[in-house]
Amino acid sequence: MKFIKKNYFKILFITILLIAILVRVYQWPDLLELNVDESMTALNAKAIAETGKDLTGVSFPVYLEAWGFAGQSVMLAYIMAFFIKIFGFSLFSIRLPMILISLISLFIFYDFAKRIFKSKKVALVALAFLAISPWHILQSKWSIDCNMFPHFALISIYLLYRGITDKKIFLYLSMIFFGLTMYTYGIAIYFVPFFLLISAIYLFINKKVTLKDLIICILIYFVTFTPLLIMYIINFFKINESINLGIFTIKYFPNSTRTDDMLLFSNNIIFQLLENLKTLFNIIFKQYDYLEWNATNIFGTTYHISIIFIFIGIIYYFIKKEKNIGIKLFILWTFLSLFVGVFINGTNINRLNIIWYPLLFLTVYGLYLIYKKIKYKRTFMVLISFIYIILFVSYNVFFYNSYYDEINHSGCFSNGLKEGILFVKNIDKEKYYLNFNNDGGFKIYIDTYNAVLNTDIKEIKDIKNLDKESIYIVQKENIDKVDISEFKFYIYGNYYIVMN
């Protein structure tokens, strides 16, 4: 008993950390099927790991081509390629980058809160809220390029804060990470430069940094970011020429449609602005974007009750003119994230993933403010703990009973294909398997699963008569194009397994 009293903080810290790790690694990496963008990144990473070139034959690109009309940021692909080089091509290698950086972020978030509030207890609460966040749990279980963005932003802003309050070396190191953050997701171009500009003005005026510091920081940031900046320039001005920087390639994308995502390039700016505000309202208040793989409307991203504490934190900040520079950074982070949500058309929870860390922080900040003011502190904390524990347990029961299956059979995941291939693979009578009349998205699933599951599913099209010696994986929308009356068939998600 004395041991527990003496070491209660360490015991709580380790318990929360173990719970956080457990809910993220349980049934990882096999629980969720492949997302279509995840497959595209994985195949590019595999190509880079094996040849130094992406799927289109471009040597070490600073931005990836995807689907012929859009692109993907390269950070996840390069980290993934590193693990593929070490462990081989597998779901483990594909999904290792996201779960690793998600676990690292737990420690960063904890230490950030501890330094801001000068309290290990408040930091422990911050760690607990991140540990149980549905958004943070879900995004750690699969790999999509945009989800690298909030983690790199967290590390960058944490290092910036340390550079201001601790050692100058962290300030310069933060600029490297801000530069690298630009390679995590295209939307970073609308967030990072503005965050740095506003921060620089404030810090310089308040004599937190010198002119020399600013010059060094600008140089470090732009040296790190320049290759990608050149890519944006040649594509924005349609300079029809790719550029080689040694082994690296800055590619021109003639079919890019990314400007369509921006409010200022919309056909009807006023109408689109109203639509963006409506979408942003749903994301913040409902914490739901009607995309199963991002969140559930039952629990949201940070649990719906958290919005109360978020608003308490924001209102208090402006009324009392909070001077804590760490809290100022999170407030700036929040409002620039809202700006991104308004400026980007068709945003959703993963496209606006930059906002969830500051909202989680503001939840803790709001609770901290209430705790300081009320009389019955212990009762308040017990009540809040009970509510969030119930929500957390309920979320995990829901997730592992039905929600993960809903994600697997949603539009942007492989929708039962993995189950179908594993079924086919266990049938001894055939040594190879064929799929029928597939599209581009289906093809990259097949290519990825062929390598991951050690299968050899070949693509064939326009079959008039099915061969009774072969097995076919047929998309539901194509099943009426063939006569399967004399065949057995099994249904897995969106696919028929047709065989004699």
N, C-alpha and C positions, 0 to 999 in steps of 0.2 A: 504493500500500500504506500509506504514511504517512497519507494522507487517510482511509482506512478505519479505521485504528487511532485516529486523532484524533477521528473522528466516528462511531464504531461505535454509540454509544447513539442518536444521532439517526437513523442508518440503520435500526437495529432498530425504533425507535419508528415511523418512517414506513412501514416494511415491514409491521409488524403492523397498523397502521391501514389501510393500503391493502388488505391481505388481508381485514380485517374489512368494509370498505366493499364490496369486490368481491363477496364471497359473499352480501351482503345485497341488492345492486342487480342482480346477474346475473339476467336474465330477469324482473326486477320491472318492472311490477306484474302482468304477464299470466300468469305461470306457474300460479298457483293460481286455481281458479274461485271463485265467490262463496260465502261462508259465509252461512247463513240469518240469523244475527244481524247480520252485516256488511251484508247487504242492507237490513235493517230500519233500522239506523243511517244508512245512506247515503240512503235515501228520506226519512227525517226531516230529515237535514242539507240535502238538496236543497230540501225544502219550507221550511225555516227560511231558507235563503239567498235563496230567491225571494220568500217572502211574510212572513217573520217569525213564521210559525206552523208547528207540527208537523203530521203527517199527520192528526191528529184536530181540527185547527183551533185548538189552544191556543197563545196568544201567548207566545213565549219561555219554555217550561216549565223549571223547575229539575230536573225528572225526567220522563223520557219514558214514554209508554204503549207497550207492545208486546204483541202477541198477545191483547190483551183481558183478560189475567189477571195479567200480570207487567209489569215495566218495565225500562228501560235507563237507565244513568247518562248525563248530558248532555255531559260534557267532550269526549269524542271527537266527538260530533255537532256541537258548536259549532266546534271546530277544523276539522273536515271542512267545515262550512258556509263557513268563512272561505276555504278553498282552492277550494271550488266557486265562490264568488263571483268569485275571481280567474281560475281556469283553466277554469271550466265543469265540467259533470258528466261524470266519466270515472273509469276505474279508477285513473288517475294521482292524481286529486283525492281519491278515496275512500281510497287506501292511503298517500298522502303523509304524513299525521300520524304514523302508526306508525313508518314508516321514519325519519322525521326525529328523533323523540324517541328512537328506538333508537340512532341515530348520536350524538346529543347525550350519551346516557347513557355511551357509551364514554369520552368526555372527563371526565365527572363522576366515573365510577368510578376512572379513572386518577388524577385529582387527589386524590380522597378517600384512596386508598391511599397516595399519595405523602406526604400530610400526616400520616396516622396512623403510618406506618412511618418517616417522615423519610428515605426512600430512593427514588430514582428507579428503581433496579434492581428493587426489590420491586413498585413501582407498574407497571413494565413487564410483570412477570409477571402482575399482576392484569389489566392490559389484555389480555394474550394469552389468559388464561382466559375473559374475557368475550367476546373476539373469536371464539373457537372453540366457545362454548357452543351446543349444539343448540337449547336452549330460546330463547336470545336470537336466534339466526338465524331460527328458524321464526316466532316471534311478530312479527318485523319485516316479514314478507312479506305480511301481511294485516291487516285492521283489525277488531278486536272491542273493545267498550267496556271490558271488564275488564282488558285488557292495558295500558291507560293507568295503572292503579293502581300497579304496582311502579316505574315510571319517575318518577312524581310523588313517590312515597314516597322514592325515592333522592335526588332533588333536595332535598326537604324536610329529610331527615336530614343530608345534606351541608351545607346552609345552617345547620342547627342547630349542627353541629360547628364550622363556621367562626365562628358567632356566639359560641361558648364560647371558642374558641382564638385568634380573630383580631379581628374588629371587631364591635361590638355591633349594627351595622346589619343584619348577616347573621342575627342572632337574630330580629329583628322581621320580616325578609323571609321567614324560614323559616315563620313563623306564617301568612303569606299563602298559602304553598304547601301547608302542612298543611291549611288551610281548603279550598283548591282540590282537594286530594287527595280530599276527601270527595265531590266531584262526579265522581270517576273510576269508582267502583265501589261498590255497596252494602255490600260486605264491609268497606270502609274504616271503617264505623261501629264495628266490633268490634276494629279495630286502632289507628287513630290516637288516639282519646281515651285509651286505656290507655297507649299509648306515651308520649304527652305527660304524662300524670299521673305515671307512674313516673319519667320523666326529670326532671320539674319537682321532685319530692320529692328525688331524689338530688342534683340540681344545687344546690338551695337549701340542703340540709343541708351540702354540701361547699363552700358559699360560691362557687360558680361563677356564680350569678346572684343578684340582689338581689330583695327583695319588690317593688320598683318595676318591675323587669324582668318579673317574673311577672305583675303586674297588666296591664302594657302588652301582653304576649304573649297573655294570656287575652282581652283586649278585641279585639285584631286577629284572633285565631283565630275568635272567636264572631261578629264582624261579618261575616267572610268566609263562615262556615258557616251563619249564622242562617236564610237562606231555605230551605235543605235541611233544617235541624233542624225548622223549622215543618212542613215536609212530612211528616217522620217522626212528629211529634206528632199531627197531624190524622188521619193514617192509622192509627197505632197505637191511638188512642182512638176511631177511627171517627167523627170529627167530619165529618158529611156536608156539607162545604162547601169549595169551592176559594177561594183567596185571591189577589187581584191586588195586586202591588207595582209600580205603574207599568205598564211594558210586560211585566213578568215575571209568570208565573203559578205559584202553588203549588197543585198539583192534588191533589184527593182521588181515590183509586183504589178504588172500591167492590168490585172483583173481585180485588184483590191477594191473592196466596197466599204472599207472601214469608216470613211467619212460619213456614210449614211447613218452611223450610230450617233453622230453628234447633233445636238439641238440646233446649232447655228447653220447647219447644212440641210435642215428639214425644209420641205416644200411649204409648210404652213407652221411657222415658228410658234405662234400664239397657241394654236391647237395642240401642237406637240408639247409645249411647255405645260399646259394643263394636264395632258396625259402623263407626263413625267412626274408632276406633283402628285397626281392620284396614285401612280405606281409607288412612289416613294412613301406616301402615307401608308399604303398597305404593307410595305416591307418593314417600316418602323413600328407601326402600331399593331398590325396583325401578325407581324413576323412570319409572313407566309407569302409566297409568290406563285402558288398553284403549280409548282414543279416538285414532284414527289422526292426527287433526289437532293433537294436543297433543305427542305424542312417539312414538318407536319403542322397542320393548322391547330392541332390539339396542344402542342407544347411550344411551337415556335422555335426561335433560335437561342434565346436567353431566358425563356419562360415569360409569359405575358405579364406577370405581376411585377417584373423588374422595371417596367416602364415608369411606374410610380416613383421609384427611387432615382431613376435616371433624371426625371424632371426636377425632383427635389435638389439634386446635385447641380443641375444647370442653373436653376433659379437662384439658389444660394450663391453660386459663383458670381453672378452678375449683380445681385443686391449687395453683397458684402465686399465685392471687388477683391476676390481671393488673390493673394500675392504669391502663393506657392507656385514656383515656375514649372514644376512637374505637372500640376493640375492644369496650368495654362496650356501646356503642350497637348494634353489630352483634350481640352476644350477646343483648341485649334484643330486638332485631328478630327474631332467630331464634326465641326461645322464645315471643314473642307470636304469631308466625306459626304455630307449632305449636298454640298455644291456639286460634287461628282454625280450624285444621284439625280440631280435636276438636269445637269448638262448632258448626260448620256441617255440616249433613247433606249427604250426597251430594257431597262436595267432589271436585275433580279437579285436574289440573295447572294449568289456566288459572284456576280459581276460587281456587286457593292460590298464584297466581303471586307473591304478596308474599314467598314464602320463597326464591326462587331467587337473588336478589342476595346475601342474607347467606350462603347456602350456598356460593356462588362465592367470596365473601370469605374464609370459613372454610377453604375448600380452599387458598387462597393462604397463609393464616395457618398452617395445619398444615404445609405445605411449608416455609415460612420457619423454623418451629421446628426441623424436622428438619435443614434446611440449616445452622443455627447449631450444632447438636450433633455432626454427623458429621465424620469426618476427611477423607474423599474427596469434597469439595464439588463439584468440577468433574465428576467421574464421575457423581455423583448427579444433577446438573442436566442433563447430556447424556442420561442414561437416561430421566429424567422427560420431557424435551423430545421425545425419540424416541417414547416411548409415546403422548403426547398428539398429536403430529403425525400419527402413523399413524392414531389414532382420528379425528382431524379430517378427514384426507384421505378415509378410508373412509366417514365420514358423508356427505361431499359427493358422493362417487361414488354412494353408495346413494341419496341424496336426488334427484339429477338423473337417475338411471337408472330408478327405479321408485317411490320413496317419494312423490314429489309427485303421481304419478298415483293412488296409493292414497288420498291425501288428497282429491284431486278427486272420486273416486268413492265417498267415504265418506258416512255418513248426513247430516251437517250441512253438506255442501258441495253445490253445485248438480248434482254427479253426472253430468257429461257434457252438461249443458244448453248450456253455452257452445259446445262443439264442434258440437252439433246445430244451434244457431242460425246459427253461421258457415257450416255446410254449406248450410243453407237459403238464407242470404243470397246465396250465390254462384250460385244457380240463377236464370237470367234469365226463365224462362217465367212466373213469378208475381211480382206486385208486392206481395202481402201474404201473411201467413202466419197460421195459426190454431192455437191449442192446445186440447186437449180435456179437459174434466172435471177441472179442477185444484183443488188445495186452497190454503189460505192461504199456506203456505210457498212453494208453486210460483208463486203469483200475485206475490209480492214479487220473486222471481227474474226473472219475466217483465217486471215493471215496471222493474226495475233494468237488465236487459239491453236492453230497448227503448230506454232513454235512453243507455246506455253504447255500444251497438253500432249505434245509429241504425236500429233496426228498428221494425216496427209489427205486433207479434204481438197479435192480439185474442183475448179470452177468450170461449169459447163452451161451452155445456154441453148435455147430453142430446141428442146427435145420434144419430138412428136410421140415417140413410143418409149415408155420406161423399160429399161433392161431389168429383168427379174433377178439377175445375178448381182445387181448393185443396190446400194442403199442411198437414198436421196434425202437431203435436208431441204425442205421446201417452205418458203415463207407463206404465211396464211393467205396473203393477198394474191399469191400466184397459184394456189392449189387448184383453182377452178380451170386452169389452163391445161391440166393433164388429167387423164383418166386413171383414177386409183381404185376403181371398183374391184379389181382382182388382187389388190395388195392389202397387206396389213398396214395400219398407220397408228402412230402415237403422237400425242400433242404435248409439246413443251413450250409454254409461253406463246410466242408468235410463230412457232415453227412446227411443221409436220415432219415426222420421221417416217418415210415411206419405204417399205421393204416387202419382199415376197414372204 
